[in-house]
Structure formats: C-alpha cells, structure tokens
Amino acid sequence: MISDKPKDLITLTDARKILGVSQAKMAAIIRNRTLTHYQDALDARVKLVSRADVLSLISREKAA
C-alpha cells in the first residue's frame, strides 16, 4: 500500500510548540487549511501535520 502522507509527521502539540501559538490559534490554522492535517492511524483523536510544512509556515510569516 502506497501512502501519500509525509514521512515527517508531528502532533499538533509539537507543532504548537514550534510555532509558539496557543491551542486556539492552532485550531484556527487547521480550520483555515493553512496546514494540511492527517489522522493518526493508531489513535483517531490525534491529528498530525508535516514538520516541513510547519517550518515553511514560519518562513512565510517572517517573509510577510
């Protein structure tokens, strides 16, 4: 089975720590589809995002 999920997935909690944002702001980022999220195969309650996408978001914010 071929997966199109990135290999560098991290939890939203880890992404929040990297970005330095609140839980509410992270929810808005996901809701606005600024970051693509994936469901954890082992725990459906856990959402994952690509670490590279999170770091790219930081770069975009600095450039703006």
A tleap script that builds the chain and sets N, CA, C and O, in Angstrom:
source leaprc.protein.ff14SB
mol = sequence {
  NMET ILE SER ASP LYS PRO LYS ASP LEU ILE
  THR LEU THR ASP ALA ARG LYS ILE LEU GLY
  VAL SER GLN ALA LYS MET ALA ALA ILE ILE
  ARG ASN ARG THR LEU THR HIE TYR GLN ASP
  ALA LEU ASP ALA ARG VAL LYS LEU VAL SER
  ARG ALA ASP VAL LEU SER LEU ILE SER ARG
  GLU LYS ALA CALA
}
set mol.1.N position { 0.838 -1.187 0.000 }
set mol.1.CA position { 0.000 0.000 0.000 }
set mol.1.C position { 0.880 1.247 0.000 }
set mol.1.O position { 1.760 1.386 0.850 }
set mol.2.N position { 0.651 2.135 -0.932 }
set mol.2.CA position { 1.417 3.361 -1.048 }
set mol.2.C position { 0.642 4.481 -0.355 }
set mol.2.O position { -0.543 4.686 -0.615 }
set mol.3.N position { 1.326 5.194 0.525 }
set mol.3.CA position { 0.707 6.285 1.267 }
set mol.3.C position { 1.211 7.618 0.733 }
set mol.3.O position { 2.385 7.762 0.393 }
set mol.4.N position { 0.300 8.594 0.665 }
set mol.4.CA position { 0.714 9.924 0.227 }
set mol.4.C position { 0.987 10.837 1.414 }
set mol.4.O position { 1.174 12.041 1.242 }
set mol.5.N position { 1.011 10.268 2.626 }
set mol.5.CA position { 1.310 11.048 3.817 }
set mol.5.C position { 2.807 11.334 3.884 }
set mol.5.O position { 3.626 10.478 3.552 }
set mol.6.N position { 3.157 12.543 4.316 }
set mol.6.CA position { 4.584 12.844 4.509 }
set mol.6.C position { 5.186 11.935 5.584 }
set mol.6.O position { 4.468 11.419 6.441 }
set mol.7.N position { 6.479 11.749 5.534 }
set mol.7.CA position { 7.168 10.879 6.494 }
set mol.7.C position { 7.528 11.612 7.784 }
set mol.7.O position { 7.860 10.972 8.782 }
set mol.8.N position { 7.468 12.952 7.778 }
set mol.8.CA position { 7.924 13.743 8.919 }
set mol.8.C position { 6.778 14.275 9.776 }
set mol.8.O position { 6.817 15.424 10.215 }
set mol.9.N position { 5.764 13.456 10.017 }
set mol.9.CA position { 4.580 13.909 10.741 }
set mol.9.C position { 4.857 14.106 12.226 }
set mol.9.O position { 5.543 13.305 12.861 }
set mol.10.N position { 4.301 15.202 12.767 }
set mol.10.CA position { 4.390 15.503 14.192 }
set mol.10.C position { 2.987 15.827 14.700 }
set mol.10.O position { 2.095 16.139 13.911 }
set mol.11.N position { 2.796 15.753 15.997 }
set mol.11.CA position { 1.485 16.057 16.568 }
set mol.11.C position { 1.220 17.560 16.527 }
set mol.11.O position { 2.140 18.364 16.371 }
set mol.12.N position { -0.054 17.924 16.670 }
set mol.12.CA position { -0.396 19.341 16.718 }
set mol.12.C position { 0.232 20.005 17.931 }
set mol.12.O position { 0.595 21.180 17.876 }
set mol.13.N position { 0.365 19.262 19.033 }
set mol.13.CA position { 1.004 19.806 20.232 }
set mol.13.C position { 2.450 20.185 19.933 }
set mol.13.O position { 2.906 21.261 20.319 }
set mol.14.N position { 3.166 19.304 19.250 }
set mol.14.CA position { 4.546 19.614 18.878 }
set mol.14.C position { 4.604 20.790 17.908 }
set mol.14.O position { 5.488 21.641 18.015 }
set mol.15.N position { 3.676 20.840 16.973 }
set mol.15.CA position { 3.630 21.946 16.012 }
set mol.15.C position { 3.357 23.262 16.725 }
set mol.15.O position { 3.948 24.288 16.389 }
set mol.16.N position { 2.462 23.236 17.711 }
set mol.16.CA position { 2.166 24.439 18.503 }
set mol.16.C position { 3.406 24.940 19.218 }
set mol.16.O position { 3.649 26.145 19.279 }
set mol.17.N position { 4.194 24.015 19.761 }
set mol.17.CA position { 5.418 24.401 20.469 }
set mol.17.C position { 6.417 25.041 19.513 }
set mol.17.O position { 7.055 26.037 19.854 }
set mol.18.N position { 6.553 24.474 18.325 }
set mol.18.CA position { 7.477 25.020 17.323 }
set mol.18.C position { 7.026 26.414 16.889 }
set mol.18.O position { 7.839 27.329 16.770 }
set mol.19.N position { 5.722 26.565 16.656 }
set mol.19.CA position { 5.181 27.841 16.189 }
set mol.19.C position { 5.035 28.860 17.311 }
set mol.19.O position { 5.014 30.065 17.061 }
set mol.20.N position { 4.934 28.378 18.546 }
set mol.20.CA position { 4.738 29.277 19.675 }
set mol.20.C position { 3.359 29.903 19.702 }
set mol.20.O position { 3.209 31.081 20.025 }
set mol.21.N position { 2.342 29.104 19.360 }
set mol.21.CA position { 0.965 29.611 19.324 }
set mol.21.C position { 0.097 28.859 20.324 }
set mol.21.O position { 0.451 27.779 20.796 }
set mol.22.N position { -1.043 29.456 20.633 }
set mol.22.CA position { -1.991 28.850 21.562 }
set mol.22.C position { -2.762 27.719 20.876 }
set mol.22.O position { -2.693 27.544 19.660 }
set mol.23.N position { -3.489 26.968 21.684 }
set mol.23.CA position { -4.315 25.889 21.150 }
set mol.23.C position { -5.394 26.460 20.234 }
set mol.23.O position { -5.711 25.875 19.199 }
set mol.24.N position { -5.958 27.606 20.620 }
set mol.24.CA position { -6.999 28.243 19.800 }
set mol.24.C position { -6.442 28.690 18.451 }
set mol.24.O position { -7.092 28.514 17.421 }
set mol.25.N position { -5.239 29.269 18.452 }
set mol.25.CA position { -4.611 29.710 17.200 }
set mol.25.C position { -4.292 28.508 16.313 }
set mol.25.O position { -4.471 28.566 15.096 }
set mol.26.N position { -3.815 27.409 16.930 }
set mol.26.CA position { -3.508 26.207 16.143 }
set mol.26.C position { -4.782 25.650 15.518 }
set mol.26.O position { -4.773 25.210 14.368 }
set mol.27.N position { -5.875 25.670 16.272 }
set mol.27.CA position { -7.158 25.207 15.729 }
set mol.27.C position { -7.574 26.065 14.536 }
set mol.27.O position { -8.093 25.546 13.548 }
set mol.28.N position { -7.347 27.369 14.627 }
set mol.28.CA position { -7.684 28.264 13.521 }
set mol.28.C position { -6.809 27.976 12.297 }
set mol.28.O position { -7.291 28.011 11.165 }
set mol.29.N position { -5.539 27.694 12.526 }
set mol.29.CA position { -4.629 27.367 11.424 }
set mol.29.C position { -5.116 26.114 10.696 }
set mol.29.O position { -5.103 26.063 9.466 }
set mol.30.N position { -5.540 25.117 11.447 }
set mol.30.CA position { -6.052 23.876 10.846 }
set mol.30.C position { -7.392 24.138 10.157 }
set mol.30.O position { -7.619 23.688 9.034 }
set mol.31.N position { -8.277 24.870 10.840 }
set mol.31.CA position { -9.614 25.157 10.295 }
set mol.31.C position { -9.511 25.943 8.989 }
set mol.31.O position { -10.282 25.704 8.060 }
set mol.32.N position { -8.566 26.876 8.916 }
set mol.32.CA position { -8.387 27.698 7.709 }
set mol.32.C position { -7.588 26.984 6.625 }
set mol.32.O position { -7.331 27.544 5.560 }
set mol.33.N position { -7.200 25.746 6.908 }
set mol.33.CA position { -6.440 24.905 5.972 }
set mol.33.C position { -5.088 25.507 5.603 }
set mol.33.O position { -4.576 25.292 4.504 }
set mol.34.N position { -4.522 26.262 6.536 }
set mol.34.CA position { -3.176 26.792 6.336 }
set mol.34.C position { -2.169 25.643 6.379 }
set mol.34.O position { -1.158 25.662 5.677 }
set mol.35.N position { -2.459 24.651 7.206 }
set mol.35.CA position { -1.660 23.420 7.284 }
set mol.35.C position { -2.569 22.238 6.999 }
set mol.35.O position { -3.698 22.188 7.486 }
set mol.36.N position { -2.090 21.300 6.224 }
set mol.36.CA position { -2.824 20.065 5.972 }
set mol.36.C position { -2.590 19.129 7.150 }
set mol.36.O position { -1.452 18.924 7.573 }
set mol.37.N position { -3.670 18.562 7.676 }
set mol.37.CA position { -3.506 17.633 8.792 }
set mol.37.C position { -3.944 16.233 8.382 }
set mol.37.O position { -4.722 16.044 7.447 }
set mol.38.N position { -3.417 15.268 9.114 }
set mol.38.CA position { -3.681 13.856 8.869 }
set mol.38.C position { -4.109 13.214 10.179 }
set mol.38.O position { -3.711 13.654 11.258 }
set mol.39.N position { -4.914 12.181 10.077 }
set mol.39.CA position { -5.353 11.455 11.262 }
set mol.39.C position { -4.338 10.361 11.587 }
set mol.39.O position { -3.859 9.656 10.698 }
set mol.40.N position { -4.022 10.232 12.874 }
set mol.40.CA position { -3.107 9.184 13.324 }
set mol.40.C position { -3.776 7.832 13.116 }
set mol.40.O position { -4.927 7.644 13.509 }
set mol.41.N position { -3.074 6.898 12.508 }
set mol.41.CA position { -3.633 5.571 12.228 }
set mol.41.C position { -3.904 4.775 13.504 }
set mol.41.O position { -4.768 3.898 13.516 }
set mol.42.N position { -3.173 5.076 14.572 }
set mol.42.CA position { -3.340 4.334 15.815 }
set mol.42.C position { -4.312 4.980 16.787 }
set mol.42.O position { -4.855 4.295 17.654 }
set mol.43.N position { -4.544 6.273 16.666 }
set mol.43.CA position { -5.441 6.986 17.569 }
set mol.43.C position { -6.168 8.064 16.783 }
set mol.43.O position { -5.586 9.098 16.455 }
set mol.44.N position { -7.423 7.827 16.483 }
set mol.44.CA position { -8.200 8.728 15.630 }
set mol.44.C position { -8.362 10.123 16.228 }
set mol.44.O position { -8.706 11.064 15.512 }
set mol.45.N position { -8.121 10.270 17.527 }
set mol.45.CA position { -8.253 11.588 18.159 }
set mol.45.C position { -7.050 12.486 17.875 }
set mol.45.O position { -7.122 13.702 18.050 }
set mol.46.N position { -5.957 11.890 17.441 }
set mol.46.CA position { -4.709 12.633 17.246 }
set mol.46.C position { -4.597 13.106 15.798 }
set mol.46.O position { -4.760 12.332 14.856 }
set mol.47.N position { -4.315 14.403 15.651 }
set mol.47.CA position { -4.079 14.970 14.326 }
set mol.47.C position { -2.587 15.226 14.185 }
set mol.47.O position { -1.910 15.614 15.137 }
set mol.48.N position { -2.092 15.001 12.980 }
set mol.48.CA position { -0.674 15.155 12.686 }
set mol.48.C position { -0.486 16.135 11.536 }
set mol.48.O position { -1.345 16.254 10.663 }
set mol.49.N position { 0.635 16.830 11.542 }
set mol.49.CA position { 0.992 17.732 10.452 }
set mol.49.C position { 2.441 17.484 10.080 }
set mol.49.O position { 3.213 16.941 10.870 }
set mol.50.N position { 2.796 17.878 8.893 }
set mol.50.CA position { 4.163 17.720 8.422 }
set mol.50.C position { 5.066 18.753 9.097 }
set mol.50.O position { 4.760 19.946 9.111 }
set mol.51.N position { 6.177 18.282 9.651 }
set mol.51.CA position { 7.139 19.188 10.288 }
set mol.51.C position { 7.669 20.187 9.261 }
set mol.51.O position { 7.855 21.362 9.578 }
set mol.52.N position { 7.910 19.732 8.049 }
set mol.52.CA position { 8.398 20.620 6.993 }
set mol.52.C position { 7.381 21.723 6.690 }
set mol.52.O position { 7.761 22.870 6.451 }
set mol.53.N position { 6.088 21.378 6.700 }
set mol.53.CA position { 5.047 22.382 6.464 }
set mol.53.C position { 5.020 23.415 7.589 }
set mol.53.O position { 4.823 24.606 7.343 }
set mol.54.N position { 5.219 22.951 8.826 }
set mol.54.CA position { 5.246 23.861 9.977 }
set mol.54.C position { 6.420 24.824 9.840 }
set mol.54.O position { 6.261 26.027 10.043 }
set mol.55.N position { 7.586 24.308 9.500 }
set mol.55.CA position { 8.762 25.151 9.340 }
set mol.55.C position { 8.586 26.109 8.159 }
set mol.55.O position { 9.055 27.246 8.204 }
set mol.56.N position { 7.918 25.650 7.116 }
set mol.56.CA position { 7.633 26.505 5.959 }
set mol.56.C position { 6.700 27.640 6.360 }
set mol.56.O position { 6.850 28.766 5.884 }
set mol.57.N position { 5.744 27.352 7.228 }
set mol.57.CA position { 4.815 28.370 7.702 }
set mol.57.C position { 5.574 29.468 8.453 }
set mol.57.O position { 5.252 30.649 8.323 }
set mol.58.N position { 6.573 29.077 9.232 }
set mol.58.CA position { 7.392 30.058 9.944 }
set mol.58.C position { 8.114 30.945 8.940 }
set mol.58.O position { 8.155 32.164 9.107 }
set mol.59.N position { 8.677 30.350 7.908 }
set mol.59.CA position { 9.389 31.116 6.878 }
set mol.59.C position { 8.464 32.098 6.177 }
set mol.59.O position { 8.845 33.236 5.904 }
set mol.60.N position { 7.250 31.653 5.889 }
set mol.60.CA position { 6.280 32.540 5.209 }
set mol.60.C position { 5.906 33.707 6.101 }
set mol.60.O position { 5.767 34.833 5.623 }
set mol.61.N position { 5.740 33.451 7.405 }
set mol.61.CA position { 5.367 34.516 8.344 }
set mol.61.C position { 6.486 35.545 8.462 }
set mol.61.O position { 6.220 36.744 8.554 }
set mol.62.N position { 7.741 35.082 8.460 }
set mol.62.CA position { 8.877 36.004 8.564 }
set mol.62.C position { 9.007 36.854 7.301 }
set mol.62.O position { 9.411 38.015 7.371 }
set mol.63.N position { 8.667 36.282 6.156 }
set mol.63.CA position { 8.787 36.990 4.888 }
set mol.63.C position { 7.683 38.025 4.714 }
set mol.63.O position { 7.846 38.986 3.962 }
set mol.64.N position { 6.571 37.837 5.398 }
set mol.64.CA position { 5.424 38.754 5.236 }
set mol.64.C position { 5.607 40.057 5.978 }
set mol.64.O position { 4.731 40.921 5.935 }
savepdb mol mol.pdb
quit
